[in-house]
């Protein structure tokens, strides 16, 4: 396996996830303003054919 190519492919995937996720979070906050001013987020990473199931949860202030 070419480590440099692998590293670049992972970085490209993570950049796409980050950019598109930020856009979606911003869109949902604009369209569905939460009266509580907090947004609970959960991101789940899976890889088909593997046991990978990585979950990241956070709560952000949207006021």
N, C-alpha and C positions, 0 to 999 in steps of 0.2 A: 504494500500500500504506500502510495506517495503521501507522506505526512503533510507536506505543504499544500497539496491539492485538497486533501481532506480538511485541513484547517480552514482553508479559504471557503470551501463548500459549507462548512458549519457556520462560519461567520456570515456568509451571504444569507443563509436560512434565518439565522437569528436577527439579522438586520431587517429582513422582510417581515418577520413576526413582530418585531418591535415597532416598526413604522406603521404597519397596518393595524396593530392592536391599539396604538395611541390614537389613530384616526377614529377607530370604532368607539373607544372610550369617550373621546371628545364629542362625537356625534350623539351618543346615547345620553350624555349629560345635557347637551343642548335640547334634545327632543323630549326628555323625561326628567325634568328637574325634580330632584329628590327633596322633599320637605325637610328631611333630617340633615341634609348637608353632607351626608357620608355615602360613599359608594363601596360596597363590598365586592371585591374582585377575586376571581379564581382562574388560574391558567393551568391547564393539564397538558403535559407533554407525553405523547405515546409514540412508539415506533412499531409499525406493523410487523408482526412476526417475532416480536421480542416481548419480554416481560416488563419493559419500561413503562412506568406510570408515575411520573414526577408531577406533583401538585404544588403550586405556589399560591398562597392566599394572602390578601392584603386588604386593608380598608383605607380609603383615601378621602380627604376633605374636599368637597366640591363647592364650597361656599365662596 
